[in-house]
Amino acid sequence: MIPGLRLQATCKLNLINGIPQEQLHVADRGLQYGDGVFRTLRASSGKLIWWGDHYAKLAADARALGIACPVEEVLKPECLTVAQGQDCVVKVILTRGAGQRGYALPDPASPTRMVMSSALPDYPAAFVSQGIKVRWCSLKLGRQPRLAGIKHLNRLENVLARAEWSAPDIAEGLLLDEAGWVIGGVMSNFLFIRGKTLFTPDLSQCGVAGVTRERIMRLAQRQGMQVRITQMRPQDVFRADEVCVCNSLMGVLRVSMIDDRPCAEKGWAGKFRDGLNEDD
């Protein structure tokens, strides 16, 4: 949990393959190998925010790993069930299911789907009004094009990167890959604006291509901005008019400082925040 971050009391319900339970088969490949994908989304009064984007991304990521994705007519009602009409976080985990010992794929595979709700993070108001302070992480992401962009279950790089700091004034860490290119945040995507152009890192070698990032790119294009997916070095970031991070729970937040270097502010985070729901 981010220091200073509160959790709002809300419902908690877990479904595994549509049944309320909390036990997972010990041979499940999600547990054994991280063999699966997941999505984390917000529910507001039980409504699943940006559901269409999240389901499309889950299906695409599952397809990339050769895992059968449950049909929307099955998965969406389960997500609504765990949300229970409240404001909360809904998480969907899809694994290849239980299998024999070893890396060989089970044949046939019987995927496991887990749907759960949890408390909604209550980010400090200062995150929006003043921006957030972030730091460069020393951990470098490995490059693997076969997994690039996919929100798969093996998140050990993120776990180790998040363990690098405990300072209460640091809200996020920024990650480079092993070649020194900026990729994103430990729990967020990264973007910056210069002039009338939105820049976001090339994720063709590693990193997670998030739903909020995609929505901001669509929004920027509707507002007449150019969008460039490109490789960038840390020094490029400090030439920006504004630097932001985003995910489906925090939305989009301005970065006010990276380590001890302040970042410029031009009001773009607020514009994106106001426009994010336009294409629902």
C-alpha positions as CSV (number, residue, x, y, z in Angstrom):
1,M,0.0,0.0,0.0
2,I,1.2,3.5,-0.8
3,P,2.2,5.3,2.4
4,G,-0.6,7.7,3.3
5,L,-3.1,5.7,1.2
6,R,-6.3,4.7,3.0
7,L,-8.6,1.9,2.0
8,Q,-12.3,2.5,1.9
9,A,-14.4,-0.1,3.7
10,T,-16.4,-2.1,1.1
11,C,-17.6,-5.5,0.1
12,K,-15.3,-8.5,-0.2
13,L,-16.5,-11.5,-2.2
14,N,-14.5,-14.2,-4.1
15,L,-15.7,-16.4,-6.9
16,I,-13.7,-19.2,-8.4
17,N,-15.2,-20.6,-11.5
18,G,-18.4,-18.9,-10.5
19,I,-18.6,-20.5,-7.0
20,P,-18.1,-18.5,-3.8
21,Q,-14.9,-19.9,-2.3
22,E,-11.3,-19.0,-1.4
23,Q,-9.5,-22.3,-2.1
24,L,-7.4,-22.9,-5.2
25,H,-6.1,-26.2,-6.4
26,V,-2.5,-26.6,-5.3
27,A,-1.5,-27.7,-8.9
28,D,-3.0,-24.6,-10.5
29,R,-0.5,-23.2,-13.0
30,G,-1.2,-19.6,-12.0
31,L,0.3,-20.5,-8.6
32,Q,3.0,-22.8,-9.9
33,Y,4.3,-20.8,-12.8
34,G,2.5,-17.5,-13.1
35,D,0.7,-19.0,-16.1
36,G,-2.1,-16.6,-16.5
37,V,-3.3,-13.0,-17.0
38,F,-5.3,-10.6,-14.9
39,R,-7.2,-7.3,-14.9
40,T,-7.9,-4.8,-12.1
41,L,-10.8,-2.4,-12.6
42,R,-12.9,0.0,-10.6
43,A,-16.6,-0.4,-9.8
44,S,-18.7,2.7,-9.1
45,S,-22.1,1.9,-7.4
46,G,-21.7,-1.5,-8.9
47,K,-21.1,-0.3,-12.5
48,L,-17.9,-1.7,-14.0
49,I,-15.9,1.2,-15.2
50,W,-14.4,0.8,-18.7
51,W,-15.6,-2.8,-18.8
52,G,-15.5,-3.1,-22.6
53,D,-11.8,-2.0,-22.7
54,H,-10.9,-4.3,-19.8
55,Y,-12.6,-7.4,-21.3
56,A,-11.0,-6.8,-24.7
57,K,-7.6,-6.5,-23.1
58,L,-8.1,-9.6,-21.0
59,A,-9.2,-11.6,-24.0
60,A,-6.3,-10.4,-26.1
61,D,-3.7,-11.2,-23.4
62,A,-5.2,-14.6,-22.8
63,R,-5.2,-15.3,-26.6
64,A,-1.5,-14.3,-26.7
65,L,-0.7,-17.0,-24.1
66,G,-3.1,-19.6,-25.7
67,I,-5.5,-19.6,-22.8
68,A,-9.2,-19.8,-23.4
69,C,-11.0,-16.7,-22.2
70,P,-14.4,-17.0,-20.7
71,V,-17.1,-15.4,-22.7
72,E,-18.3,-12.0,-21.7
73,E,-21.8,-13.3,-20.9
74,V,-20.2,-15.5,-18.1
75,L,-17.5,-13.1,-16.8
76,K,-19.4,-9.8,-16.6
77,P,-22.2,-11.1,-14.4
78,E,-19.6,-12.6,-12.0
79,C,-17.9,-9.2,-11.8
80,L,-21.2,-7.5,-11.1
81,T,-21.9,-10.1,-8.4
82,V,-18.7,-9.5,-6.5
83,A,-19.1,-5.7,-6.8
84,Q,-22.5,-6.0,-5.0
85,G,-23.6,-2.6,-6.2
86,Q,-20.8,-0.8,-4.3
87,D,-17.7,1.3,-5.0
88,C,-14.8,-1.2,-5.0
89,V,-12.0,-2.8,-6.8
90,V,-12.8,-5.8,-9.0
91,K,-10.0,-8.1,-10.0
92,V,-10.2,-10.9,-12.6
93,I,-7.5,-13.6,-12.7
94,L,-7.5,-16.2,-15.5
95,T,-5.0,-19.1,-15.3
96,R,-4.4,-22.1,-17.5
97,G,-5.8,-24.2,-14.7
98,A,-4.4,-27.2,-12.8
99,G,-1.9,-29.5,-14.6
100,Q,0.7,-32.1,-14.1
101,R,4.1,-31.3,-12.7
102,G,6.4,-29.7,-15.3
103,Y,6.2,-27.0,-17.9
104,A,4.4,-28.9,-20.6
105,L,0.9,-27.6,-21.2
106,P,-2.0,-29.7,-19.8
107,D,-4.0,-31.4,-22.6
108,P,-6.8,-30.7,-22.4
109,A,-6.4,-27.5,-20.3
110,S,-9.3,-26.4,-18.0
111,P,-8.7,-22.7,-17.2
112,T,-9.5,-21.3,-13.8
113,R,-11.2,-17.9,-13.5
114,M,-11.1,-16.0,-10.2
115,V,-13.2,-12.9,-9.7
116,M,-12.9,-10.9,-6.4
117,S,-13.7,-7.5,-4.9
118,S,-11.7,-5.5,-2.4
119,A,-11.5,-2.1,-0.8
120,L,-11.2,0.9,-3.1
121,P,-8.0,2.9,-2.6
122,D,-8.7,6.4,-1.2
123,Y,-5.9,8.5,-2.7
124,P,-4.9,11.6,-0.8
125,A,-6.5,14.7,-2.3
126,A,-3.0,16.2,-2.7
127,F,-2.2,13.6,-5.4
128,V,-4.6,15.4,-7.6
129,S,-4.1,19.0,-6.5
130,Q,-0.3,18.9,-6.1
131,G,0.9,15.9,-8.1
132,I,3.0,13.1,-6.9
133,K,6.7,12.5,-6.2
134,V,8.3,9.5,-7.9
135,R,11.7,7.9,-8.1
136,W,13.8,6.0,-10.6
137,C,14.1,2.3,-9.6
138,S,17.5,0.5,-9.8
139,L,15.8,-2.7,-11.0
140,K,15.9,-3.0,-14.8
141,L,13.2,-4.8,-16.7
142,G,14.1,-7.8,-18.8
143,R,13.2,-7.6,-22.5
144,Q,10.9,-10.4,-23.8
145,P,8.8,-9.5,-26.9
146,R,6.6,-12.6,-26.5
147,L,5.3,-11.2,-23.2
148,A,5.5,-7.5,-23.9
149,G,2.3,-5.5,-23.2
150,I,0.6,-8.5,-21.6
151,K,-0.6,-8.2,-18.0
152,H,0.5,-11.7,-17.0
153,L,0.7,-13.1,-13.5
154,N,4.5,-13.2,-13.2
155,R,5.1,-9.7,-11.6
156,L,8.2,-10.5,-9.6
157,E,10.1,-7.6,-11.3
158,N,7.4,-5.2,-10.0
159,V,7.5,-6.8,-6.5
160,L,11.3,-6.3,-6.3
161,A,11.1,-2.8,-7.7
162,R,8.4,-1.8,-5.2
163,A,10.6,-3.1,-2.3
164,E,13.2,-0.5,-3.1
165,W,11.6,2.3,-1.2
166,S,9.5,2.9,1.9
167,A,9.7,6.7,2.1
168,P,6.1,8.0,2.7
169,D,6.5,10.9,0.2
170,I,7.2,8.6,-2.7
171,A,4.0,7.5,-4.5
172,E,5.5,5.5,-7.4
173,G,8.7,4.2,-9.0
174,L,9.7,4.5,-12.6
175,L,11.3,1.6,-14.5
176,L,13.8,1.4,-17.3
177,D,14.5,-1.8,-19.3
178,E,18.0,-3.4,-19.5
179,A,18.8,-1.2,-22.4
180,G,18.1,2.0,-20.5
181,W,14.8,3.0,-22.1
182,V,11.9,4.3,-20.0
183,I,9.1,1.8,-19.8
184,G,6.7,2.9,-17.1
185,G,5.8,2.9,-13.5
186,V,5.9,-0.1,-11.0
187,M,2.0,0.0,-11.0
188,S,1.3,2.5,-13.8
189,N,1.9,3.5,-17.4
190,F,3.9,6.6,-18.1
191,L,3.5,9.5,-20.5
192,F,4.6,13.0,-21.0
193,I,3.5,16.0,-23.1
194,R,5.6,18.4,-25.0
195,G,3.9,21.1,-27.0
196,K,0.8,19.4,-28.7
197,T,2.3,15.9,-28.7
198,L,1.7,13.1,-26.2
199,F,4.6,10.8,-25.8
200,T,4.4,7.3,-24.2
201,P,7.0,4.6,-24.1
202,D,7.4,1.8,-26.7
203,L,6.3,-1.4,-25.0
204,S,7.2,-3.8,-27.8
205,Q,10.0,-5.4,-25.7
206,C,8.6,-5.3,-22.2
207,G,6.1,-3.6,-19.9
208,V,2.3,-3.7,-19.6
209,A,0.0,-1.8,-22.1
210,G,-2.7,-0.6,-19.8
211,V,-6.3,0.3,-20.5
212,T,-6.0,3.8,-19.1
213,R,-3.0,4.5,-21.3
214,E,-5.0,3.5,-24.3
215,R,-7.9,5.6,-23.4
216,I,-5.7,8.7,-22.9
217,M,-4.1,8.1,-26.3
218,R,-7.6,8.0,-27.9
219,L,-8.6,11.1,-25.9
220,A,-5.5,13.0,-27.0
221,Q,-6.2,12.3,-30.6
222,R,-9.8,13.5,-30.3
223,Q,-8.4,16.7,-28.8
224,G,-6.2,17.2,-31.9
225,M,-2.9,16.1,-30.3
226,Q,-0.3,14.0,-32.0
227,V,0.4,10.7,-30.2
228,R,3.9,9.2,-30.4
229,I,4.8,5.8,-29.1
230,T,8.5,5.9,-28.9
231,Q,11.7,5.0,-27.1
232,M,12.8,7.6,-24.6
233,R,15.7,8.1,-22.2
234,P,15.4,9.5,-18.7
235,Q,16.9,12.8,-19.8
236,D,14.1,13.2,-22.4
237,V,11.5,13.2,-19.6
238,F,12.9,16.5,-18.1
239,R,12.3,18.3,-21.4
240,A,8.5,17.7,-21.0
241,D,5.9,20.3,-20.4
242,E,4.2,17.8,-18.1
243,V,4.8,14.2,-16.9
244,C,2.0,11.9,-15.9
245,V,1.4,8.3,-14.7
246,C,-1.9,6.5,-15.0
247,N,-3.8,3.3,-14.2
248,S,-7.4,2.2,-13.9
249,L,-7.6,2.9,-10.2
250,M,-5.7,6.2,-9.9
251,G,-6.8,7.5,-13.3
252,V,-4.1,10.0,-14.4
253,L,-1.9,11.9,-12.0
254,R,0.7,14.6,-12.6
255,V,4.3,13.9,-11.6
256,S,5.5,16.9,-9.7
257,M,9.0,15.6,-8.9
258,I,11.3,12.7,-10.0
259,D,13.8,12.1,-7.2
260,D,15.0,15.6,-6.4
261,R,14.2,17.2,-9.8
262,P,10.9,19.1,-10.2
263,C,8.7,18.6,-13.2
264,A,6.8,21.3,-15.1
265,E,3.1,21.7,-14.9
266,K,0.8,22.8,-17.8
267,G,-2.6,21.4,-16.6
268,W,-2.7,18.3,-18.9
269,A,-3.4,15.8,-16.2
270,G,-6.6,17.6,-15.3
271,K,-7.7,17.8,-18.9
272,F,-7.1,14.1,-19.4
273,R,-8.8,13.3,-16.1
274,D,-11.9,15.3,-17.1
275,G,-12.1,13.6,-20.5
276,L,-11.3,10.0,-19.7
277,N,-15.0,8.9,-19.7
278,E,-16.0,10.5,-22.9
279,D,-16.0,7.4,-25.0
280,D,-17.9,5.1,-22.6
